[in-house]
Amino acid sequence: MTSSLRAGVVIPTVAALKVAISLSGLPELLRNDHQLSSPLTSFSQLQEGLYLFKHGIDPYSGGTFRHSPLLLALFSSVLPTSTLSAAVLWALSDAVAAWALVELWRARQNVSSSTRDGLVALGYLANPYTILPSLALSTSTLENTLLLLAVMFSAKKKAAASLLSLAFLSHLAPPAILIFPPLVLLLLTDPHSHLASPQKLSLNKGKIFPLVLEFLVYAGALTFASTLVAGSWNWIPQTWGTWLTLPDLTPNPGLWWYFFTEMFDHFRPFFLMVFSMHLIIYVAPLCIKFQHDPLFALFILTGVLGIFKAYPTLSDPGLFLSMTAVFPEIFPYLRHPIVTSLLHLHASLLLPLFHHLWLTQGTGNANFFYASTLVFACANGAAVMDSLWAGMRIAIGKNTEDYSIVQE
């Protein structure tokens, strides 16, 4: 009861603190920061699209509005759009995400509560990479919440809620569809840690098809609803198509924008295909290697998406780093946690500095900011690779004097 109360105190307290911070002028300074919101997650662009939508103008006709019609429908009818109300909504979203992470931790440990519940919640709520996009009202915060809800429901064997959450998330951010395979494996197995005792998965393949069909039904229903809201199919190339064609090269913490800014036009289709297919190649190897522990495979895949997706914000790698709290068994086997932490510290200083020098002071150029995003990518890659190594290394056990573990 006491441990459960700790999480119950931490989550609303931090959420209330975020609302209080939102009443200051800080969120206004963060609203248009390229590191915290992309053209696909910007609250300012969402407000602009809502204005056009409410006045009978197709927001997708101008080629600059990238948000889903579902968000147009929700924010024009149910959800609030004022700055204060939105700040409360985003704080509630963070609270739900932290609660889902705590529930996922409990499912992983097969307990009803634990003494680490509050720490797990703080791992998300006190993470600067998730705090700042939330204060900037980036819809990437809502996407993180949907992802954690999908994983939590999957761990609890609530297939309908899990698949519906993933369908909604995939509608907002299509790259999230890549976590569908490990999510299905998680629905058919259990969330408990099996990293120390890997075994070949014996799966009833007959149960997979109904889950795939159910997901397609949810995705189809949401697509049909979006088309009704938008009044035509024009929203598809302006939202989903953006992830594949990369029409908006606004700077972000990712690796795509600068590469395609410098790209010759006749090479562009080929490299768009390469960059897009690159994300897909990770899914099958991770699901096969960690078939005994699909939750860990999903965790690693979340980190990969945070590095290589087309329009990332700080909240994408922030979600991966927060999820490490669910896997404490890998901590003793991490090889270079200090180096990874220092890389993140270095990147967190360089990103705002070079962004300011380039776009505010005018004393730098795009190379400055892109160099900082490369450092950031190295930091995220180091975290993913170290976690991946630890997840495989744990099966061997502790070192003894008879042998040593080396990597060739």
Contacts in CASP RR format, 6 or more apart in sequence:
PFRMAT RR
TARGET T0000
AUTHOR 0000-0000-0000
METHOD contacts of the structure
MODEL  1
MTSSLRAGVVIPTVAALKVAISLSGLPELLRNDHQLSSPLTSFSQLQEGL
YLFKHGIDPYSGGTFRHSPLLLALFSSVLPTSTLSAAVLWALSDAVAAWA
LVELWRARQNVSSSTRDGLVALGYLANPYTILPSLALSTSTLENTLLLLA
VMFSAKKKAAASLLSLAFLSHLAPPAILIFPPLVLLLLTDPHSHLASPQK
LSLNKGKIFPLVLEFLVYAGALTFASTLVAGSWNWIPQTWGTWLTLPDLT
PNPGLWWYFFTEMFDHFRPFFLMVFSMHLIIYVAPLCIKFQHDPLFALFI
LTGVLGIFKAYPTLSDPGLFLSMTAVFPEIFPYLRHPIVTSLLHLHASLL
LPLFHHLWLTQGTGNANFFYASTLVFACANGAAVMDSLWAGMRIAIGKNT
EDYSIVQE
1 113 0 8 1.000
3 113 0 8 1.000
3 114 0 8 1.000
3 115 0 8 1.000
3 116 0 8 1.000
3 117 0 8 1.000
4 112 0 8 1.000
4 113 0 8 1.000
4 117 0 8 1.000
6 115 0 8 1.000
6 117 0 8 1.000
6 118 0 8 1.000
7 99 0 8 1.000
7 102 0 8 1.000
7 113 0 8 1.000
7 117 0 8 1.000
7 118 0 8 1.000
7 120 0 8 1.000
7 121 0 8 1.000
8 118 0 8 1.000
8 121 0 8 1.000
10 98 0 8 1.000
10 118 0 8 1.000
10 121 0 8 1.000
10 122 0 8 1.000
10 125 0 8 1.000
11 95 0 8 1.000
11 98 0 8 1.000
11 99 0 8 1.000
11 102 0 8 1.000
11 121 0 8 1.000
11 125 0 8 1.000
12 95 0 8 1.000
14 94 0 8 1.000
14 95 0 8 1.000
14 98 0 8 1.000
14 121 0 8 1.000
14 122 0 8 1.000
14 125 0 8 1.000
14 126 0 8 1.000
15 91 0 8 1.000
15 92 0 8 1.000
15 94 0 8 1.000
15 95 0 8 1.000
15 125 0 8 1.000
16 91 0 8 1.000
18 87 0 8 1.000
18 90 0 8 1.000
18 91 0 8 1.000
18 94 0 8 1.000
18 131 0 8 1.000
18 134 0 8 1.000
18 135 0 8 1.000
19 87 0 8 1.000
19 88 0 8 1.000
19 91 0 8 1.000
21 27 0 8 1.000
21 135 0 8 1.000
22 83 0 8 1.000
22 84 0 8 1.000
22 87 0 8 1.000
22 90 0 8 1.000
22 91 0 8 1.000
22 135 0 8 1.000
23 84 0 8 1.000
23 87 0 8 1.000
26 135 0 8 1.000
27 83 0 8 1.000
27 87 0 8 1.000
27 135 0 8 1.000
27 136 0 8 1.000
27 137 0 8 1.000
30 36 0 8 1.000
30 132 0 8 1.000
30 135 0 8 1.000
30 136 0 8 1.000
31 37 0 8 1.000
31 43 0 8 1.000
31 44 0 8 1.000
31 136 0 8 1.000
31 137 0 8 1.000
32 42 0 8 1.000
32 44 0 8 1.000
33 132 0 8 1.000
33 136 0 8 1.000
33 355 0 8 1.000
34 250 0 8 1.000
34 251 0 8 1.000
34 252 0 8 1.000
34 253 0 8 1.000
34 355 0 8 1.000
34 359 0 8 1.000
35 132 0 8 1.000
35 252 0 8 1.000
35 253 0 8 1.000
35 313 0 8 1.000
35 314 0 8 1.000
35 351 0 8 1.000
35 352 0 8 1.000
35 355 0 8 1.000
36 132 0 8 1.000
36 133 0 8 1.000
36 135 0 8 1.000
36 136 0 8 1.000
36 138 0 8 1.000
36 313 0 8 1.000
36 314 0 8 1.000
36 315 0 8 1.000
37 43 0 8 1.000
37 133 0 8 1.000
37 136 0 8 1.000
37 137 0 8 1.000
37 138 0 8 1.000
37 139 0 8 1.000
37 140 0 8 1.000
37 313 0 8 1.000
38 138 0 8 1.000
38 140 0 8 1.000
38 250 0 8 1.000
38 252 0 8 1.000
38 311 0 8 1.000
38 312 0 8 1.000
38 313 0 8 1.000
39 45 0 8 1.000
39 64 0 8 1.000
39 66 0 8 1.000
39 242 0 8 1.000
39 248 0 8 1.000
39 250 0 8 1.000
39 311 0 8 1.000
40 66 0 8 1.000
40 67 0 8 1.000
40 139 0 8 1.000
40 173 0 8 1.000
40 239 0 8 1.000
40 242 0 8 1.000
40 311 0 8 1.000
41 133 0 8 1.000
41 138 0 8 1.000
41 139 0 8 1.000
41 140 0 8 1.000
41 143 0 8 1.000
41 311 0 8 1.000
41 313 0 8 1.000
42 138 0 8 1.000
42 139 0 8 1.000
43 86 0 8 1.000
43 136 0 8 1.000
43 137 0 8 1.000
43 138 0 8 1.000
43 139 0 8 1.000
45 64 0 8 1.000
45 65 0 8 1.000
45 66 0 8 1.000
45 67 0 8 1.000
46 67 0 8 1.000
46 71 0 8 1.000
46 75 0 8 1.000
46 139 0 8 1.000
47 81 0 8 1.000
48 59 0 8 1.000
48 65 0 8 1.000
49 59 0 8 1.000
49 65 0 8 1.000
49 67 0 8 1.000
49 72 0 8 1.000
50 59 0 8 1.000
50 72 0 8 1.000
50 75 0 8 1.000
50 76 0 8 1.000
50 81 0 8 1.000
52 58 0 8 1.000
52 59 0 8 1.000
52 65 0 8 1.000
53 59 0 8 1.000
53 72 0 8 1.000
53 76 0 8 1.000
54 76 0 8 1.000
58 230 0 8 1.000
58 231 0 8 1.000
58 232 0 8 1.000
58 234 0 8 1.000
59 65 0 8 1.000
59 72 0 8 1.000
60 230 0 8 1.000
60 234 0 8 1.000
60 235 0 8 1.000
60 238 0 8 1.000
60 239 0 8 1.000
61 234 0 8 1.000
63 238 0 8 1.000
63 247 0 8 1.000
64 248 0 8 1.000
65 238 0 8 1.000
66 238 0 8 1.000
66 239 0 8 1.000
66 242 0 8 1.000
66 248 0 8 1.000
67 139 0 8 1.000
67 239 0 8 1.000
68 171 0 8 1.000
68 172 0 8 1.000
68 226 0 8 1.000
68 235 0 8 1.000
68 239 0 8 1.000
69 225 0 8 1.000
69 226 0 8 1.000
69 227 0 8 1.000
69 229 0 8 1.000
69 230 0 8 1.000
69 235 0 8 1.000
69 239 0 8 1.000
70 168 0 8 1.000
70 171 0 8 1.000
70 172 0 8 1.000
70 222 0 8 1.000
70 225 0 8 1.000
70 226 0 8 1.000
70 229 0 8 1.000
71 139 0 8 1.000
71 172 0 8 1.000
72 229 0 8 1.000
72 230 0 8 1.000
73 225 0 8 1.000
73 229 0 8 1.000
75 81 0 8 1.000
79 89 0 8 1.000
80 86 0 8 1.000
80 88 0 8 1.000
80 89 0 8 1.000
83 137 0 8 1.000
86 137 0 8 1.000
87 137 0 8 1.000
90 134 0 8 1.000
90 135 0 8 1.000
90 137 0 8 1.000
90 141 0 8 1.000
90 142 0 8 1.000
91 134 0 8 1.000
93 134 0 8 1.000
93 141 0 8 1.000
93 142 0 8 1.000
93 145 0 8 1.000
94 124 0 8 1.000
94 125 0 8 1.000
94 130 0 8 1.000
94 134 0 8 1.000
94 141 0 8 1.000
94 145 0 8 1.000
95 125 0 8 1.000
96 145 0 8 1.000
96 149 0 8 1.000
97 124 0 8 1.000
97 141 0 8 1.000
97 144 0 8 1.000
97 145 0 8 1.000
97 148 0 8 1.000
97 149 0 8 1.000
98 120 0 8 1.000
98 121 0 8 1.000
98 123 0 8 1.000
98 124 0 8 1.000
98 125 0 8 1.000
99 121 0 8 1.000
100 145 0 8 1.000
100 148 0 8 1.000
100 149 0 8 1.000
100 151 0 8 1.000
100 152 0 8 1.000
101 120 0 8 1.000
101 121 0 8 1.000
101 123 0 8 1.000
101 124 0 8 1.000
101 148 0 8 1.000
101 152 0 8 1.000
101 322 0 8 1.000
101 323 0 8 1.000
101 325 0 8 1.000
101 326 0 8 1.000
102 117 0 8 1.000
102 118 0 8 1.000
102 120 0 8 1.000
102 121 0 8 1.000
103 152 0 8 1.000
103 155 0 8 1.000
103 156 0 8 1.000
104 148 0 8 1.000
104 151 0 8 1.000
104 152 0 8 1.000
104 155 0 8 1.000
104 191 0 8 1.000
104 295 0 8 1.000
104 326 0 8 1.000
105 114 0 8 1.000
105 116 0 8 1.000
105 117 0 8 1.000
105 120 0 8 1.000
105 325 0 8 1.000
105 326 0 8 1.000
106 112 0 8 1.000
106 113 0 8 1.000
106 114 0 8 1.000
106 117 0 8 1.000
107 152 0 8 1.000
107 155 0 8 1.000
107 156 0 8 1.000
107 191 0 8 1.000
108 155 0 8 1.000
108 191 0 8 1.000
108 192 0 8 1.000
108 193 0 8 1.000
108 295 0 8 1.000
108 326 0 8 1.000
108 327 0 8 1.000
109 192 0 8 1.000
110 192 0 8 1.000
116 325 0 8 1.000
116 328 0 8 1.000
119 325 0 8 1.000
120 325 0 8 1.000
120 326 0 8 1.000
123 322 0 8 1.000
123 325 0 8 1.000
124 130 0 8 1.000
124 319 0 8 1.000
124 322 0 8 1.000
124 325 0 8 1.000
125 131 0 8 1.000
127 318 0 8 1.000
127 321 0 8 1.000
127 322 0 8 1.000
128 314 0 8 1.000
128 348 0 8 1.000
129 314 0 8 1.000
129 315 0 8 1.000
129 317 0 8 1.000
129 318 0 8 1.000
129 321 0 8 1.000
130 141 0 8 1.000
130 144 0 8 1.000
130 314 0 8 1.000
130 315 0 8 1.000
130 318 0 8 1.000
130 319 0 8 1.000
130 322 0 8 1.000
132 314 0 8 1.000
133 140 0 8 1.000
133 141 0 8 1.000
133 313 0 8 1.000
133 314 0 8 1.000
133 315 0 8 1.000
134 141 0 8 1.000
134 315 0 8 1.000
138 313 0 8 1.000
138 315 0 8 1.000
139 172 0 8 1.000
140 313 0 8 1.000
140 315 0 8 1.000
140 316 0 8 1.000
141 315 0 8 1.000
142 172 0 8 1.000
143 169 0 8 1.000
143 172 0 8 1.000
143 173 0 8 1.000
143 176 0 8 1.000
143 315 0 8 1.000
144 315 0 8 1.000
144 319 0 8 1.000
146 165 0 8 1.000
146 166 0 8 1.000
146 168 0 8 1.000
146 169 0 8 1.000
146 172 0 8 1.000
147 165 0 8 1.000
147 166 0 8 1.000
147 169 0 8 1.000
147 176 0 8 1.000
147 179 0 8 1.000
147 302 0 8 1.000
147 319 0 8 1.000
148 319 0 8 1.000
149 161 0 8 1.000
149 162 0 8 1.000
149 165 0 8 1.000
150 162 0 8 1.000
150 163 0 8 1.000
150 165 0 8 1.000
150 166 0 8 1.000
150 169 0 8 1.000
150 179 0 8 1.000
150 183 0 8 1.000
151 162 0 8 1.000
151 179 0 8 1.000
151 183 0 8 1.000
151 186 0 8 1.000
151 295 0 8 1.000
151 298 0 8 1.000
152 162 0 8 1.000
153 159 0 8 1.000
153 161 0 8 1.000
153 162 0 8 1.000
153 165 0 8 1.000
154 162 0 8 1.000
154 183 0 8 1.000
154 186 0 8 1.000
154 187 0 8 1.000
154 191 0 8 1.000
155 186 0 8 1.000
155 191 0 8 1.000
155 295 0 8 1.000
157 187 0 8 1.000
159 187 0 8 1.000
159 211 0 8 1.000
159 214 0 8 1.000
160 214 0 8 1.000
162 183 0 8 1.000
162 187 0 8 1.000
163 183 0 8 1.000
163 211 0 8 1.000
163 214 0 8 1.000
163 215 0 8 1.000
163 218 0 8 1.000
164 218 0 8 1.000
166 176 0 8 1.000
166 177 0 8 1.000
166 179 0 8 1.000
166 180 0 8 1.000
166 183 0 8 1.000
166 215 0 8 1.000
167 215 0 8 1.000
167 218 0 8 1.000
167 219 0 8 1.000
167 220 0 8 1.000
167 222 0 8 1.000
168 218 0 8 1.000
168 222 0 8 1.000
169 176 0 8 1.000
170 176 0 8 1.000
170 177 0 8 1.000
170 180 0 8 1.000
170 219 0 8 1.000
171 219 0 8 1.000
171 222 0 8 1.000
171 223 0 8 1.000
171 226 0 8 1.000
173 243 0 8 1.000
173 309 0 8 1.000
174 240 0 8 1.000
174 243 0 8 1.000
175 243 0 8 1.000
175 279 0 8 1.000
175 305 0 8 1.000
175 309 0 8 1.000
175 310 0 8 1.000
176 305 0 8 1.000
178 279 0 8 1.000
178 280 0 8 1.000
178 282 0 8 1.000
178 283 0 8 1.000
178 301 0 8 1.000
178 305 0 8 1.000
179 298 0 8 1.000
179 301 0 8 1.000
179 302 0 8 1.000
179 305 0 8 1.000
180 215 0 8 1.000
181 283 0 8 1.000
181 284 0 8 1.000
181 287 0 8 1.000
182 283 0 8 1.000
182 286 0 8 1.000
182 287 0 8 1.000
182 290 0 8 1.000
182 294 0 8 1.000
182 295 0 8 1.000
182 297 0 8 1.000
182 298 0 8 1.000
182 301 0 8 1.000
183 294 0 8 1.000
183 298 0 8 1.000
184 208 0 8 1.000
184 211 0 8 1.000
184 212 0 8 1.000
185 201 0 8 1.000
185 203 0 8 1.000
185 287 0 8 1.000
185 291 0 8 1.000
185 294 0 8 1.000
185 297 0 8 1.000
186 294 0 8 1.000
186 295 0 8 1.000
186 298 0 8 1.000
187 211 0 8 1.000
188 203 0 8 1.000
188 204 0 8 1.000
188 207 0 8 1.000
188 208 0 8 1.000
188 211 0 8 1.000
189 201 0 8 1.000
189 203 0 8 1.000
189 294 0 8 1.000
191 295 0 8 1.000
193 293 0 8 1.000
193 296 0 8 1.000
193 327 0 8 1.000
193 329 0 8 1.000
194 292 0 8 1.000
194 293 0 8 1.000
195 290 0 8 1.000
195 292 0 8 1.000
195 293 0 8 1.000
195 296 0 8 1.000
195 329 0 8 1.000
195 330 0 8 1.000
195 391 0 8 1.000
195 394 0 8 1.000
195 395 0 8 1.000
196 329 0 8 1.000
196 394 0 8 1.000
196 395 0 8 1.000
196 397 0 8 1.000
197 292 0 8 1.000
197 395 0 8 1.000
198 290 0 8 1.000
198 292 0 8 1.000
198 293 0 8 1.000
198 395 0 8 1.000
199 292 0 8 1.000
200 291 0 8 1.000
200 292 0 8 1.000
201 291 0 8 1.000
201 292 0 8 1.000
226 235 0 8 1.000
227 233 0 8 1.000
227 235 0 8 1.000
237 245 0 8 1.000
242 248 0 8 1.000
242 310 0 8 1.000
242 311 0 8 1.000
243 276 0 8 1.000
243 309 0 8 1.000
243 310 0 8 1.000
243 311 0 8 1.000
244 272 0 8 1.000
244 276 0 8 1.000
245 272 0 8 1.000
246 256 0 8 1.000
246 257 0 8 1.000
246 260 0 8 1.000
246 272 0 8 1.000
246 310 0 8 1.000
248 311 0 8 1.000
249 257 0 8 1.000
249 260 0 8 1.000
249 261 0 8 1.000
250 257 0 8 1.000
251 257 0 8 1.000
251 258 0 8 1.000
251 355 0 8 1.000
251 359 0 8 1.000
251 366 0 8 1.000
251 369 0 8 1.000
251 370 0 8 1.000
252 311 0 8 1.000
252 312 0 8 1.000
252 313 0 8 1.000
252 373 0 8 1.000
253 312 0 8 1.000
253 313 0 8 1.000
253 314 0 8 1.000
253 351 0 8 1.000
253 373 0 8 1.000
253 376 0 8 1.000
254 307 0 8 1.000
254 309 0 8 1.000
254 312 0 8 1.000
254 373 0 8 1.000
254 376 0 8 1.000
254 377 0 8 1.000
255 307 0 8 1.000
255 308 0 8 1.000
255 373 0 8 1.000
255 374 0 8 1.000
255 377 0 8 1.000
256 275 0 8 1.000
256 310 0 8 1.000
256 311 0 8 1.000
258 366 0 8 1.000
258 370 0 8 1.000
258 373 0 8 1.000
259 271 0 8 1.000
259 275 0 8 1.000
260 268 0 8 1.000
260 271 0 8 1.000
260 272 0 8 1.000
261 366 0 8 1.000
263 271 0 8 1.000
275 308 0 8 1.000
275 310 0 8 1.000
278 308 0 8 1.000
279 304 0 8 1.000
279 305 0 8 1.000
279 308 0 8 1.000
279 309 0 8 1.000
282 301 0 8 1.000
282 304 0 8 1.000
283 301 0 8 1.000
286 297 0 8 1.000
286 300 0 8 1.000
286 301 0 8 1.000
287 294 0 8 1.000
287 297 0 8 1.000
289 297 0 8 1.000
289 392 0 8 1.000
290 296 0 8 1.000
290 297 0 8 1.000
290 300 0 8 1.000
290 391 0 8 1.000
291 297 0 8 1.000
295 326 0 8 1.000
296 327 0 8 1.000
296 391 0 8 1.000
299 320 0 8 1.000
299 323 0 8 1.000
299 324 0 8 1.000
299 326 0 8 1.000
299 327 0 8 1.000
299 387 0 8 1.000
300 384 0 8 1.000
300 387 0 8 1.000
300 388 0 8 1.000
302 319 0 8 1.000
302 320 0 8 1.000
302 323 0 8 1.000
303 316 0 8 1.000
303 317 0 8 1.000
303 319 0 8 1.000
303 320 0 8 1.000
303 380 0 8 1.000
303 383 0 8 1.000
303 384 0 8 1.000
304 384 0 8 1.000
305 316 0 8 1.000
306 312 0 8 1.000
306 316 0 8 1.000
306 317 0 8 1.000
306 319 0 8 1.000
306 320 0 8 1.000
306 380 0 8 1.000
307 317 0 8 1.000
307 377 0 8 1.000
307 380 0 8 1.000
307 381 0 8 1.000
307 384 0 8 1.000
309 316 0 8 1.000
317 376 0 8 1.000
317 380 0 8 1.000
317 383 0 8 1.000
320 380 0 8 1.000
320 383 0 8 1.000
320 384 0 8 1.000
321 344 0 8 1.000
321 383 0 8 1.000
324 330 0 8 1.000
324 383 0 8 1.000
324 387 0 8 1.000
327 387 0 8 1.000
329 394 0 8 1.000
330 387 0 8 1.000
330 390 0 8 1.000
330 391 0 8 1.000
330 394 0 8 1.000
331 337 0 8 1.000
331 390 0 8 1.000
333 389 0 8 1.000
333 390 0 8 1.000
333 391 0 8 1.000
333 393 0 8 1.000
333 394 0 8 1.000
334 340 0 8 1.000
334 386 0 8 1.000
334 387 0 8 1.000
334 389 0 8 1.000
334 390 0 8 1.000
335 386 0 8 1.000
335 389 0 8 1.000
335 390 0 8 1.000
336 382 0 8 1.000
336 386 0 8 1.000
337 386 0 8 1.000
339 382 0 8 1.000
340 379 0 8 1.000
340 382 0 8 1.000
340 383 0 8 1.000
340 386 0 8 1.000
343 375 0 8 1.000
343 378 0 8 1.000
343 379 0 8 1.000
343 382 0 8 1.000
344 376 0 8 1.000
344 379 0 8 1.000
344 383 0 8 1.000
346 375 0 8 1.000
346 379 0 8 1.000
347 372 0 8 1.000
347 375 0 8 1.000
347 376 0 8 1.000
347 378 0 8 1.000
347 379 0 8 1.000
350 371 0 8 1.000
350 372 0 8 1.000
350 375 0 8 1.000
350 376 0 8 1.000
351 369 0 8 1.000
351 372 0 8 1.000
351 373 0 8 1.000
351 376 0 8 1.000
353 372 0 8 1.000
354 364 0 8 1.000
354 368 0 8 1.000
354 369 0 8 1.000
354 371 0 8 1.000
354 372 0 8 1.000
355 369 0 8 1.000
355 372 0 8 1.000
357 363 0 8 1.000
357 364 0 8 1.000
357 368 0 8 1.000
358 364 0 8 1.000
358 365 0 8 1.000
358 366 0 8 1.000
358 368 0 8 1.000
358 369 0 8 1.000
359 369 0 8 1.000
389 407 0 8 1.000
393 405 0 8 1.000
396 405 0 8 1.000
399 405 0 8 1.000
END
